[in-house]
Amino acid sequence: MRLSLQFSRLGRVAAVLGMLLVLPGLGGVERLFAPNAELWPRWEAHDAASRQTIDHGLWGKFLSAHVIEDRNGPNLVSYAAVSPAESSALDQYLGAMAAVPISAFSRDEQMAYWVNLYNALTVRVILDHPAAESIRDIDISPGLFSDGPWDKKLIEVEGEQLSLNDIEHRILRPIWKDPRIHYAVNCASIGCPDLQAQPFTGGALNAQLEAAARAYVNDPRGVTVVGDEIIVSKIYGWFIEDFGDDQTGVLAHLQRYAEPELKKELSRIGEIADVAYDWSLNGGSR
């Protein structure tokens, strides 16, 4: 079993190295370590007929109080201004989410639930490590070469201990197969798509995902055109399989959401030159 796993990993490394040669604009060593979407089958359970909704009111109050929206830059979060009472309310929300029998809900309610849970857990991690200048400084994941908090089990849902990576890469990505997930989950970094000032909800999910995708693609963090070069977020390289597997797929995805001028430039240039990402904490003051 162990040999089989080792050969599997070697095969993946060889495949990615091959892609780096073909797709230099979306390359980079970090792609070797980006998690695959690997389904955890027990989370496929759902009730398509369910009309139940999940109350994200406590999370909404936190977001309204501490997300600083900026049309000319990334949304920031006033972590330092969170009061003990607000921190306690966030824990109350996480406790309520842990008690939700999520397998009994519809797909849209489930997706909104998992996105909100991921984002609230990320905020909780940042609040628990106030000296961190980047989420990557919070090396609480198990393992000698751990980087960041993503593999630490942070919450129990339906009897299962879950990490941030479990939620994103074993539940959200493989079940929904929707690239817009990457615009919804927030990793507390400047380079990441914004933490929204309102919770995601099952009823408004599609509109919220579309708005988040459009906002990021048309922001310099998502796509920048400098002369005849297109520079995109590393997200499109790390998770290229979610955006069409190659540059052509990524560019088609970007053009779907690009405003007219950017869309024109993407069509004119037709090739991605480089990738960029800012891991600085998305902290701000209010």
C-alpha positions in Angstrom: 0.0 0.0 0.0 2.8 2.4 0.9 4.7 1.6 -2.3 1.5 2.1 -4.3 1.0 5.5 -2.7 4.6 6.5 -3.4 4.3 5.6 -7.0 1.0 7.5 -7.2 2.7 10.6 -5.9 5.7 10.2 -8.2 3.3 9.9 -11.1 1.5 13.1 -10.1 4.8 14.9 -9.8 5.9 13.7 -13.3 2.6 14.8 -14.8 2.8 18.2 -13.2 6.4 18.7 -14.3 5.3 17.8 -17.8 2.6 20.5 -17.6 5.1 23.1 -16.4 7.0 22.6 -19.6 3.9 23.1 -21.7 2.3 25.8 -19.6 5.1 28.0 -18.3 2.7 30.9 -17.7 0.7 28.9 -15.2 3.7 27.0 -13.8 5.6 27.2 -10.6 6.9 24.7 -8.1 3.9 25.5 -5.8 1.7 23.7 -8.2 3.3 20.4 -7.1 1.9 20.9 -3.6 -1.6 22.2 -4.5 -4.2 19.7 -3.1 -6.1 17.5 -5.6 -9.9 17.3 -5.5 -10.4 13.9 -3.9 -14.0 13.0 -3.1 -15.0 12.0 0.5 -18.0 10.0 -0.5 -19.9 10.1 2.8 -20.6 13.8 2.1 -22.5 13.2 -1.1 -25.6 12.5 0.9 -28.3 15.2 0.5 -32.1 15.7 0.2 -33.0 17.2 -3.1 -36.6 17.8 -2.0 -35.6 19.6 1.3 -36.8 23.1 1.7 -35.0 23.6 5.0 -32.7 26.6 5.4 -29.8 27.2 7.6 -29.6 30.3 9.8 -26.3 32.1 9.2 -27.4 35.2 11.1 -24.6 35.2 13.7 -22.0 35.0 10.9 -23.8 37.8 9.0 -23.5 40.1 12.1 -19.8 39.4 12.4 -19.2 40.1 8.7 -21.3 43.3 8.8 -19.2 44.5 11.7 -15.7 43.6 10.5 -15.5 43.3 6.8 -14.3 46.6 5.3 -15.5 46.8 1.7 -13.4 48.8 -0.8 -14.4 49.2 -4.4 -10.8 50.2 -5.2 -9.1 47.3 -3.4 -9.5 44.1 -1.5 -12.0 43.8 1.3 -10.2 43.8 4.6 -11.1 42.4 8.0 -10.7 44.3 11.2 -9.4 41.4 13.2 -7.9 43.5 15.9 -11.2 45.2 16.6 -13.1 42.0 17.4 -14.4 42.2 20.9 -14.5 39.3 23.4 -18.3 39.2 23.0 -18.0 39.1 19.2 -15.4 36.4 19.4 -17.7 34.4 21.6 -20.6 34.9 19.1 -18.3 33.5 16.4 -17.7 30.4 18.5 -21.5 30.2 19.1 -22.0 30.2 15.3 -19.4 27.5 14.8 -21.0 25.4 17.5 -24.4 25.8 15.8 -22.9 24.8 12.4 -21.3 21.7 14.0 -24.7 20.6 15.2 -26.4 20.9 11.7 -27.3 17.6 10.2 -26.0 18.8 6.9 -26.7 15.6 5.0 -30.5 16.3 5.2 -30.3 19.5 3.3 -30.5 20.4 -0.4 -27.3 20.9 -2.5 -27.6 24.7 -2.6 -28.0 24.9 1.2 -25.1 22.5 1.6 -22.8 24.5 -0.6 -23.6 27.8 1.2 -23.1 26.0 4.5 -19.6 24.6 3.6 -18.4 27.9 2.2 -19.6 29.9 5.3 -18.1 27.3 7.6 -14.8 27.4 5.8 -14.6 31.2 6.0 -15.7 31.4 9.6 -13.1 28.8 10.6 -10.4 30.7 8.8 -11.4 33.9 10.7 -11.3 31.9 13.9 -7.8 30.7 13.2 -6.6 34.2 12.5 -8.2 35.5 15.7 -6.4 32.7 17.6 -3.0 33.9 16.2 -3.1 37.7 16.4 0.7 38.1 15.8 0.6 36.4 12.4 1.4 38.6 9.4 0.3 35.8 7.0 -1.9 32.8 7.4 1.1 30.8 6.2 2.8 31.7 9.4 0.3 29.7 11.4 1.9 26.3 11.1 -0.5 24.2 13.2 -1.1 21.5 10.6 0.3 18.0 11.6 3.5 16.9 10.0 7.2 17.9 10.2 7.0 20.1 7.1 3.6 21.6 7.8 2.7 24.9 6.2 -0.2 26.9 7.5 -3.4 25.7 9.2 -5.1 23.9 6.4 -4.7 20.3 7.5 -5.5 20.7 11.2 -8.8 19.2 12.3 -10.8 22.2 13.4 -14.4 21.1 13.8 -16.6 18.0 14.0 -19.6 17.7 11.8 -21.9 14.6 11.8 -19.2 12.7 13.8 -16.4 13.5 11.4 -13.3 15.7 12.3 -12.8 18.2 9.5 -9.9 20.4 8.4 -10.1 23.4 6.0 -8.5 21.2 3.3 -11.2 18.6 3.9 -13.9 21.1 3.3 -12.4 22.7 0.2 -10.7 19.7 -1.5 -12.7 16.7 -0.3 -16.2 18.2 -0.2 -16.7 21.4 -2.1 -14.5 20.9 -5.2 -15.2 17.2 -5.9 -19.0 17.3 -5.2 -19.9 20.5 -7.0 -17.2 20.7 -9.6 -17.8 24.5 -9.8 -14.8 26.8 -10.4 -16.6 29.6 -8.7 -15.9 27.9 -5.4 -12.5 29.5 -5.6 -14.1 32.9 -5.5 -16.2 32.1 -2.4 -13.7 30.5 0.0 -11.4 33.0 1.6 -7.8 32.3 2.9 -7.4 35.5 4.8 -4.9 36.9 2.3 -4.7 40.0 0.1 -4.3 37.9 -3.0 -7.4 35.8 -2.3 -10.9 36.7 -3.6 -12.7 38.9 -1.1 -14.3 37.7 2.1 -17.9 38.9 1.4 -19.7 41.2 3.7 -22.7 38.9 3.7 -23.0 35.2 4.2 -23.7 32.9 1.3 -27.2 31.5 1.3 -28.8 28.7 -0.6 -31.5 30.9 -2.1 -29.1 33.5 -3.5 -26.1 31.2 -4.1 -25.8 31.4 -7.9 -26.1 35.2 -8.0 -23.5 35.5 -5.2 -21.1 33.2 -6.9 -21.5 35.0 -10.2 -20.9 38.4 -8.5 -17.8 37.1 -6.7 -16.3 35.6 -9.9 -16.9 38.8 -11.8 -15.4 41.0 -9.1 -12.2 39.0 -8.8 -11.6 38.5 -12.5 -11.9 42.2 -13.1 -9.6 43.1 -10.1 -5.8 43.3 -10.6 -5.5 40.4 -8.1 -7.3 38.2 -10.6 -6.0 39.5 -13.9 -3.6 42.2 -14.9 -2.6 43.2 -18.4 0.8 44.9 -18.7 1.6 45.8 -22.3 1.3 42.5 -24.2 1.5 40.3 -21.1 -1.3 38.7 -19.1 -0.6 38.1 -15.5 -3.2 36.1 -13.5 -3.6 34.9 -10.0 -1.8 31.8 -9.0 -5.2 30.3 -8.2 -5.6 29.6 -11.9 -2.3 27.6 -11.9 -2.8 25.8 -8.6 -6.2 24.6 -9.6 -6.0 24.6 -13.4 -8.0 21.4 -13.6 -11.0 23.3 -12.3 -10.7 26.0 -15.0 -10.4 23.8 -18.1 -7.1 22.0 -17.6 -5.0 24.3 -19.9 -4.4 28.0 -20.8 -7.2 27.9 -23.3 -9.7 26.8 -20.6 -8.4 29.4 -18.2 -8.7 32.2 -20.8 -12.2 31.1 -21.8 -13.2 31.2 -18.1 -11.7 34.6 -17.6 -13.4 36.0 -20.7 -16.8 34.8 -19.4 -16.5 37.2 -16.5 -14.3 39.9 -17.9 -15.6 43.4 -18.5 -15.5 44.5 -22.2 -12.1 46.2 -22.2 -10.4 43.3 -20.4 -12.2 40.7 -22.5 -10.8 42.5 -25.6 -7.3 42.4 -24.2 -7.5 38.8 -23.3 -8.6 37.9 -26.8 -5.9 40.1 -28.4 -3.0 38.6 -26.4 -4.3 35.1 -26.1 -1.5 33.8 -23.8 -0.8 33.9 -20.1 2.7 35.1 -19.3 3.0 34.9 -15.5 1.2 34.3 -12.2 1.2 36.3 -9.0 -0.3 36.1 -5.5 0.0 38.2 -2.3 -0.1 36.1 0.9 -0.1 39.2 3.2 -2.9 39.1 5.8 -6.1 40.8 4.8 -6.2 42.7 8.0 -7.5 46.3 8.3 -8.7 48.8 10.9 -12.1 50.3 11.4 
